[in-house]
Amino acid sequence: MMQTDQQMTKSIAIVNANGPLSTNGGKDSLDAALIYGSYEQPVSLFFHADGVFQLIQGNNLSSIEQKDYLKTFEALTFYDIENIYCCGQSLAQRGLEQDFAIEDVQVVNIDDFATKLAEHQIILRF
């Protein structure tokens, strides 16, 4: 039995739990999102725990001699990556405002975050 393209396409969730200054995971997750997006795979980005720091305005990566990949977030719309979720509880625990470096971030409560994550067939954690 032959599968259609719709049956073969799996939705991909990319989960960011680390801050931009702690590992290369943020850059790696963004690269993965853009690669999957370029192949028209449905991709959603999730940010929780210290990963919420990746979304905040004013991160300065030059202090650790790392290229500022955060500006690349602007390319997400060109790859039809529109589902970007941030855990509201993670923001509150870190005393952060919703002053995001990118547009269209959906702040959701922890239950909705888990529900939306569970809707994806593939989950990549960074």
LONU-862992 format. One record per residue: residue in one letter; x, y, z of N, C-alpha, C in turn. Coordinates in steps of 0.2 Angstrom, whole numbers, m for minus. Layout:
<pts>
+------+-------+-------+-------+-------+-------+-------+-------+-------+-------+
: rest :  n.c1 :  n.c2 :  n.c3 : ca.c1 : ca.c2 : ca.c3 :  c.c1 :  c.c2 :  c.c3 :
+------+-------+-------+-------+-------+-------+-------+-------+-------+-------+
:    a :     X :     Y :     Z :     X :     Y :     Z :     X :     Y :     Z :
...
+------+-------+-------+-------+-------+-------+-------+-------+-------+-------+
</pts>
This chain:
<pts>
+------+-------+-------+-------+-------+-------+-------+-------+-------+-------+
: rest :  n.c1 :  n.c2 :  n.c3 : ca.c1 : ca.c2 : ca.c3 :  c.c1 :  c.c2 :  c.c3 :
+------+-------+-------+-------+-------+-------+-------+-------+-------+-------+
:    m :     4 :    m6 :     0 :     0 :     0 :     0 :     4 :     6 :     0 :
:    m :     3 :    11 :    m5 :     7 :    17 :    m5 :     5 :    22 :    m1 :
:    q :     9 :    26 :     3 :     7 :    31 :     7 :     7 :    38 :     3 :
:    t :     3 :    42 :     5 :     3 :    49 :     2 :     8 :    53 :     6 :
:    d :     9 :    59 :     3 :    14 :    64 :     6 :    11 :    66 :    13 :
:    q :     5 :    67 :    13 :     2 :    69 :    20 :     3 :    63 :    25 :
:    q :     3 :    57 :    23 :     4 :    52 :    28 :    11 :    51 :    30 :
:    m :    16 :    53 :    26 :    23 :    52 :    27 :    25 :    58 :    31 :
:    t :    22 :    64 :    31 :    24 :    70 :    34 :    23 :    70 :    42 :
:    k :    28 :    71 :    46 :    27 :    71 :    53 :    28 :    78 :    56 :
:    s :    24 :    80 :    60 :    26 :    86 :    63 :    31 :    86 :    68 :
:    i :    35 :    91 :    68 :    42 :    91 :    72 :    41 :    96 :    78 :
:    a :    43 :    94 :    84 :    43 :    99 :    89 :    50 :   100 :    91 :
:    i :    53 :   106 :    91 :    60 :   107 :    94 :    59 :   111 :   100 :
:    v :    62 :   108 :   105 :    61 :   110 :   112 :    68 :   113 :   115 :
:    n :    68 :   119 :   117 :    74 :   123 :   119 :    73 :   124 :   127 :
:    a :    78 :   121 :   131 :    77 :   121 :   138 :    84 :   124 :   141 :
:    n :    88 :   126 :   137 :    95 :   129 :   139 :    95 :   136 :   136 :
:    g :    98 :   140 :   141 :    99 :   147 :   139 :   104 :   148 :   133 :
:    p :   104 :   154 :   130 :   109 :   155 :   124 :   116 :   155 :   126 :
:    l :   118 :   156 :   132 :   125 :   157 :   134 :   127 :   150 :   137 :
:    s :   123 :   145 :   138 :   126 :   139 :   142 :   128 :   134 :   137 :
:    t :   125 :   133 :   131 :   127 :   128 :   126 :   126 :   130 :   119 :
:    n :   128 :   126 :   115 :   127 :   128 :   107 :   120 :   125 :   105 :
:    g :   116 :   123 :   110 :   110 :   120 :   109 :   105 :   124 :   105 :
:    g :   105 :   131 :   107 :   100 :   136 :   104 :   102 :   136 :    97 :
:    k :   108 :   137 :    95 :   110 :   138 :    88 :   108 :   132 :    84 :
:    d :   110 :   126 :    87 :   109 :   119 :    84 :   101 :   118 :    83 :
:    s :    97 :   120 :    88 :    90 :   119 :    87 :    87 :   124 :    82 :
:    l :    90 :   130 :    81 :    87 :   135 :    76 :    89 :   132 :    69 :
:    d :    96 :   130 :    68 :    98 :   127 :    62 :    93 :   121 :    60 :
:    a :    92 :   116 :    65 :    87 :   111 :    63 :    80 :   113 :    61 :
:    a :    78 :   118 :    64 :    71 :   121 :    63 :    71 :   123 :    55 :
:    l :    76 :   127 :    54 :    77 :   130 :    47 :    78 :   124 :    42 :
:    i :    82 :   119 :    43 :    83 :   114 :    39 :    76 :   110 :    37 :
:    y :    73 :   108 :    43 :    66 :   105 :    42 :    61 :   109 :    38 :
:    g :    61 :   116 :    40 :    57 :   121 :    37 :    58 :   121 :    29 :
:    s :    65 :   121 :    27 :    66 :   121 :    20 :    64 :   115 :    16 :
:    y :    62 :   110 :    20 :    60 :   104 :    16 :    52 :   103 :    18 :
:    e :    49 :   109 :    20 :    42 :   110 :    21 :    39 :   105 :    26 :
:    q :    43 :   103 :    31 :    41 :    99 :    36 :    37 :   104 :    41 :
:    p :    32 :   102 :    44 :    29 :   106 :    49 :    33 :   106 :    56 :
:    v :    35 :   112 :    58 :    40 :   113 :    63 :    37 :   118 :    68 :
:    s :    37 :   116 :    75 :    35 :   121 :    80 :    41 :   121 :    85 :
:    l :    42 :   127 :    87 :    47 :   128 :    92 :    44 :   129 :    99 :
:    f :    47 :   126 :   104 :    45 :   127 :   111 :    51 :   129 :   115 :
:    f :    49 :   134 :   120 :    54 :   136 :   124 :    52 :   136 :   132 :
:    h :    56 :   133 :   136 :    54 :   132 :   143 :    60 :   132 :   147 :
:    a :    60 :   132 :   154 :    65 :   132 :   158 :    70 :   138 :   156 :
:    d :    77 :   137 :   156 :    81 :   143 :   154 :    81 :   144 :   147 :
:    g :    78 :   140 :   143 :    77 :   141 :   136 :    73 :   147 :   134 :
:    v :    69 :   150 :   139 :    65 :   156 :   137 :    70 :   162 :   137 :
:    f :    76 :   162 :   139 :    81 :   167 :   138 :    83 :   168 :   131 :
:    q :    82 :   163 :   127 :    84 :   164 :   120 :    79 :   169 :   116 :
:    l :    73 :   169 :   119 :    68 :   174 :   116 :    68 :   181 :   118 :
:    i :    72 :   183 :   123 :    72 :   189 :   126 :    77 :   194 :   123 :
:    q :    74 :   200 :   122 :    78 :   206 :   119 :    84 :   207 :   122 :
:    g :    90 :   209 :   119 :    96 :   211 :   122 :   101 :   206 :   124 :
:    n :   100 :   200 :   122 :   105 :   195 :   123 :   112 :   197 :   120 :
:    n :   117 :   196 :   123 :   124 :   198 :   120 :   128 :   192 :   120 :
:    l :   129 :   189 :   114 :   133 :   183 :   114 :   140 :   184 :   113 :
:    s :   142 :   191 :   111 :   149 :   192 :   110 :   153 :   191 :   116 :
:    s :   150 :   192 :   122 :   154 :   191 :   128 :   157 :   184 :   129 :
:    i :   154 :   179 :   125 :   157 :   172 :   125 :   160 :   170 :   119 :
:    e :   161 :   175 :   114 :   164 :   174 :   108 :   160 :   169 :   104 :
:    q :   153 :   170 :   104 :   149 :   166 :   100 :   145 :   171 :    95 :
:    k :   144 :   168 :    89 :   141 :   172 :    84 :   134 :   173 :    86 :
:    d :   131 :   179 :    85 :   124 :   181 :    87 :   119 :   177 :    82 :
:    y :   117 :   171 :    84 :   113 :   167 :    80 :   105 :   170 :    81 :
:    l :   104 :   173 :    87 :    98 :   175 :    88 :    94 :   179 :    83 :
:    k :    98 :   183 :    79 :    95 :   187 :    74 :    92 :   183 :    68 :
:    t :    95 :   176 :    68 :    92 :   172 :    63 :    85 :   170 :    64 :
:    f :    82 :   171 :    70 :    75 :   170 :    72 :    71 :   173 :    67 :
:    e :    73 :   179 :    64 :    69 :   183 :    59 :    67 :   179 :    53 :
:    a :    71 :   174 :    52 :    70 :   170 :    46 :    65 :   165 :    46 :
:    l :    62 :   164 :    52 :    57 :   158 :    53 :    51 :   159 :    49 :
:    t :    49 :   165 :    48 :    43 :   166 :    44 :    44 :   164 :    37 :
:    f :    50 :   165 :    34 :    52 :   163 :    27 :    51 :   156 :    26 :
:    y :    52 :   152 :    32 :    52 :   145 :    32 :    45 :   142 :    34 :
:    d :    40 :   146 :    35 :    33 :   145 :    37 :    33 :   142 :    44 :
:    i :    38 :   144 :    48 :    38 :   141 :    55 :    35 :   147 :    59 :
:    e :    28 :   145 :    61 :    24 :   150 :    64 :    22 :   148 :    71 :
:    n :    23 :   142 :    73 :    21 :   140 :    79 :    26 :   140 :    84 :
:    i :    27 :   145 :    88 :    32 :   147 :    93 :    29 :   147 :   100 :
:    y :    30 :   143 :   104 :    27 :   143 :   111 :    32 :   144 :   116 :
:    c :    30 :   148 :   121 :    34 :   149 :   127 :    30 :   148 :   133 :
:    c :    34 :   144 :   138 :    30 :   143 :   144 :    30 :   149 :   149 :
:    g :    24 :   151 :   150 :    23 :   157 :   154 :    25 :   156 :   161 :
:    q :    25 :   150 :   164 :    27 :   148 :   171 :    35 :   149 :   171 :
:    s :    39 :   147 :   165 :    46 :   148 :   165 :    48 :   155 :   165 :
:    l :    44 :   159 :   161 :    45 :   167 :   161 :    44 :   169 :   168 :
:    a :    39 :   168 :   172 :    37 :   170 :   178 :    43 :   168 :   183 :
:    q :    45 :   162 :   183 :    50 :   159 :   188 :    56 :   163 :   187 :
:    r :    58 :   166 :   181 :    64 :   169 :   180 :    63 :   177 :   180 :
:    g :    57 :   179 :   182 :    56 :   186 :   182 :    56 :   190 :   176 :
:    l :    55 :   187 :   170 :    56 :   189 :   164 :    49 :   192 :   161 :
:    e :    50 :   198 :   158 :    44 :   201 :   154 :    43 :   197 :   147 :
:    q :    38 :   199 :   144 :    36 :   196 :   137 :    39 :   201 :   132 :
:    d :    45 :   203 :   133 :    49 :   207 :   128 :    53 :   203 :   124 :
:    f :    50 :   200 :   119 :    53 :   195 :   115 :    57 :   198 :   109 :
:    a :    62 :   195 :   107 :    67 :   197 :   101 :    63 :   195 :    95 :
:    i :    58 :   191 :    95 :    55 :   189 :    89 :    47 :   190 :    90 :
:    e :    44 :   190 :    84 :    36 :   191 :    85 :    33 :   185 :    85 :
:    d :    26 :   185 :    87 :    22 :   180 :    86 :    23 :   174 :    91 :
:    v :    26 :   175 :    97 :    28 :   170 :   102 :    21 :   169 :   106 :
:    q :    19 :   163 :   106 :    13 :   162 :   110 :    15 :   160 :   117 :
:    v :    13 :   164 :   122 :    14 :   162 :   129 :     9 :   158 :   131 :
:    v :    10 :   152 :   134 :     5 :   147 :   136 :     6 :   144 :   143 :
:    n :     1 :   142 :   146 :     2 :   139 :   153 :     5 :   132 :   152 :
:    i :     8 :   130 :   158 :    11 :   123 :   158 :     7 :   118 :   155 :
:    d :     1 :   118 :   156 :    m4 :   112 :   154 :    m4 :   113 :   146 :
:    d :    m6 :   119 :   144 :    m6 :   120 :   136 :     0 :   118 :   133 :
:    f :     6 :   120 :   136 :    13 :   119 :   133 :    13 :   111 :   132 :
:    a :    12 :   107 :   137 :    12 :   100 :   137 :     7 :    97 :   132 :
:    t :     1 :   100 :   131 :    m4 :    97 :   127 :    m1 :    99 :   119 :
:    k :     1 :   105 :   118 :     3 :   106 :   111 :    10 :   102 :   109 :
:    l :    14 :   101 :   114 :    20 :    97 :   113 :    18 :    90 :   111 :
:    a :    13 :    87 :   115 :    11 :    80 :   113 :     7 :    79 :   107 :
:    e :     5 :    85 :   103 :     2 :    84 :    97 :     7 :    82 :    91 :
:    h :    14 :    83 :    93 :    19 :    81 :    88 :    21 :    74 :    88 :
:    q :    23 :    72 :    82 :    25 :    65 :    81 :    33 :    64 :    83 :
:    i :    37 :    69 :    81 :    44 :    69 :    83 :    46 :    75 :    87 :
:    i :    50 :    74 :    93 :    52 :    79 :    97 :    59 :    79 :    98 :
:    l :    62 :    84 :    96 :    69 :    85 :    97 :    71 :    90 :   103 :
:    r :    75 :    88 :   107 :    77 :    92 :   113 :    84 :    95 :   113 :
:    f :    84 :   101 :   114 :    91 :   104 :   114 :    92 :   108 :   121 :
+------+-------+-------+-------+-------+-------+-------+-------+-------+-------+
</pts>
